[in-house]
């Protein structure tokens, strides 16, 4: 792999604020759901630390642990670029195959293509000149949860750390190519 001196590889920082917000939202929603379905819930005098709140806290904490271990597994992913290809950026991401199934791994941006390499040895490679559109993907129509990359043949949905940074970098590189 040869490195061009005008480029320096960037490792995208983890957006811990986003993770904290998702965890807090998960805690609030699960607490409310447990309170609604709790049969001995007293509307006039709701306890602050009842069974429902404890369960919601446990689920939110388990989510953070699960997220941490998925990320740790993704750190083991190794990507070897082609001869003469320069890696510009890399970071943790998830690829959504279907709305109910996603793969964890790493997303790499080189000067010629974008590559997602999962923990399970699958690899998706998109040449930069094949990309037609880059836009945000929305969960439930209003919560941005990733970037959607459209090519002539397919659509790819990735949920990288710091999706704004990835989208801006991709758009900048596509403008430089054209």
C-alpha positions in Angstrom: 0.0 0.0 0.0 1.5 3.3 -1.0 0.6 6.5 0.8 0.1 9.8 -1.0 1.7 12.6 1.1 -1.2 15.0 0.4 -3.6 12.7 2.3 -3.6 11.7 5.9 -5.9 8.9 7.1 -8.6 10.0 9.5 -10.1 7.7 12.1 -13.6 9.0 12.7 -14.2 9.8 16.4 -17.0 8.1 18.2 -19.9 10.3 18.9 -20.5 9.4 22.6 -23.1 12.2 22.9 -25.2 10.3 20.3 -24.8 7.1 22.3 -25.7 8.8 25.5 -28.8 10.3 24.0 -29.9 7.0 22.5 -29.4 5.3 25.9 -31.3 8.0 27.7 -34.2 7.8 25.2 -34.2 4.0 25.5 -34.3 4.3 29.3 -37.3 6.7 29.3 -39.3 4.7 26.7 -38.8 1.4 28.4 -39.6 2.9 31.8 -42.8 4.3 30.5 -43.7 1.0 28.8 -43.1 -0.9 32.0 -45.1 1.6 34.0 -48.0 1.3 31.6 -48.0 -2.5 31.7 -47.3 -2.7 35.4 -50.6 -3.9 37.1 -49.9 -2.5 40.5 -49.0 1.0 39.2 -50.5 3.8 41.3 -51.3 6.8 39.1 -51.7 9.2 42.1 -48.4 8.2 43.8 -45.9 6.8 41.3 -42.8 5.4 43.0 -39.5 6.7 41.6 -37.5 3.5 41.9 -40.0 0.7 41.4 -39.7 -2.6 39.4 -40.4 -0.9 36.1 -37.6 1.7 36.6 -35.2 -1.0 37.7 -36.0 -3.1 34.6 -35.6 -0.1 32.3 -32.3 0.8 33.8 -31.1 -2.8 33.4 -32.1 -2.9 29.7 -30.4 0.5 29.0 -27.3 -0.7 30.7 -27.3 -4.0 28.8 -27.6 -2.0 25.6 -24.5 0.0 26.4 -22.6 -3.2 27.2 -23.8 -4.9 24.0 -22.8 -1.8 21.9 -19.4 -1.8 23.5 -18.7 -5.5 22.7 -20.0 -5.1 19.1 -17.5 -2.2 18.7 -14.7 -4.3 20.3 -15.3 -7.1 17.7 -15.2 -4.5 14.9 -11.8 -3.3 16.0 -10.3 -6.6 14.9 -11.4 -6.1 11.3 -8.4 -5.7 8.9 -8.7 -4.1 5.5 -6.0 -4.3 2.9 -6.2 -1.7 0.2 -5.3 -2.4 -3.4 -2.0 -1.4 -4.8 -1.8 2.4 -5.2 -5.0 2.9 -3.2 -4.9 5.4 -0.3 -7.2 4.9 2.8 -8.6 8.3 3.6 -10.9 7.5 6.5 -12.1 4.6 8.6 -14.6 4.1 11.4 -17.1 1.8 13.1 -20.4 1.4 11.3 -23.3 -0.9 10.8 -24.7 -2.0 7.5 -28.5 -2.6 7.3 -29.2 -5.4 5.0 -32.9 -5.3 5.8 -34.9 -3.2 8.3 -34.6 -5.9 10.9 -31.0 -7.1 10.2 -27.7 -5.3 10.4 -24.0 -6.2 10.4 -21.4 -4.6 12.5 -18.0 -3.8 11.1 -15.8 -1.0 9.8 -16.4 1.5 7.0 -13.3 2.5 5.0 -13.1 5.3 2.5 -10.3 5.2 0.0 -9.5 7.5 -2.9 -11.2 5.0 -5.3 -14.0 3.3 -3.3 -15.9 2.9 -0.1 -15.6 -0.5 1.6 -17.6 -2.0 4.5 -15.9 -5.0 6.0 -18.0 -6.8 8.6 -16.9 -9.0 11.6 -18.2 -12.0 9.7 -15.8 -11.7 6.7 -18.3 -10.2 4.3 -17.3 -7.2 2.3 -19.2 -4.6 0.4 -17.2 -2.4 -2.0 -18.7 0.6 -3.8 -16.6 2.5 -6.4 -16.9 6.2 -5.9 -17.8 6.9 -9.5 -20.8 4.5 -9.1 -22.4 6.6 -6.4 -25.3 8.7 -7.6 -26.8 10.1 -4.4 -25.9 10.4 -0.7 -28.6 11.3 1.7 -29.7 10.6 5.3 -31.7 7.6 6.2 -34.5 8.1 8.7 -35.9 5.8 11.3 -39.7 6.2 11.6 -39.5 9.0 9.0 -37.9 11.6 11.2 -35.0 10.2 13.3 -31.7 10.3 11.2 -30.0 7.0 11.8 -27.6 6.6 9.0 -26.6 7.5 5.5 -28.1 6.0 2.4 -25.9 5.6 -0.7 -27.6 5.1 -4.0 -26.0 3.6 -7.0 -27.5 2.6 -10.4 -28.0 -1.0 -9.2 -28.7 -0.8 -5.4 -29.2 1.2 -2.3 -26.9 0.8 0.8 -27.7 2.0 4.3 -24.8 2.5 6.7 -25.0 3.8 10.3 -21.5 5.1 11.0 -20.3 6.9 14.0 -20.6 10.6 13.3 -22.7 10.3 10.1 -22.5 14.0 9.3 -18.7 13.8 9.1 -19.0 10.7 6.8 -21.5 12.3 4.5 -19.6 15.6 4.2 -16.3 13.7 3.5 -18.0 11.5 0.9 -19.6 14.5 -0.8 -16.3 16.4 -0.8 -14.5 13.4 -2.4 -17.2 12.9 -5.0 -16.9 16.6 -6.0 -13.2 16.3 -6.3 -13.7 13.2 -8.6 -16.1 15.1 -10.9 
